[in-house]
């Protein structure tokens, strides 16, 4: 009963938080912006990724993504807290093929609630290196709970995860965050990730599926060239 109540609370909060997170990307948009939401999300993801990959403090992130099975990029995850903290945002997932190249991006959302007394609110950029096939399959085409369907290790904001996990790289995923707000860390256990089928279909057409985009390379977008170009 408690688990069902928490799940209902998470989903209800995400109806409010995720639309707000989408609005928080305003530095890359304007009132005369003619891009669709999926196109804008790709562009913002490219900008955020490039900034993080060039930052020396994210050297471990670059190392992990360079050999990752996939990478999840959430350029603006809105987080606010009072008694409990809610976060949510939209992002993209790219998968690496057998030849070492990257697929076109598929679209996903993340949402979650952290219980306990917290203060303040901010927007975080989150990049998750997916290291295993299990991790990629867990979120491919269904709603997945991080820490349950796939384990995730998170480092402190703006720092390498080496201090927390050492050299024992055994998690399915490793998450890094960049934030200008008051929170100094990130915890993703219990967060829910799910595919945004409507965004996939809006960009690629009605027949687009996560498998077709990520595994079969059946869809492509010229829009994604900058994003793919910045990935190690």
Secondary structure, 3 states (H helix, E strand, C coil): CHHHHHHHHHHHHHHHHHHHHHHCCHHHCCCCCCCCHHHHHHHHHHHHHHHHHHCHHHHHHHHHHCCCCEEEEEEEEEEEECCEEEEEEEEEEEEECCCCCECCCEEEEEEEEEECCCCCEEEEEEEEEECCHHHHHHHCCCCEEECCCECEEECCCCCCCHHHHCCCCCCCEEEEEEECCCCCCCCCCCCEEEECHHHHHHHHCCCCCHHHHHCCCCCCCHHHHHHHHHCC
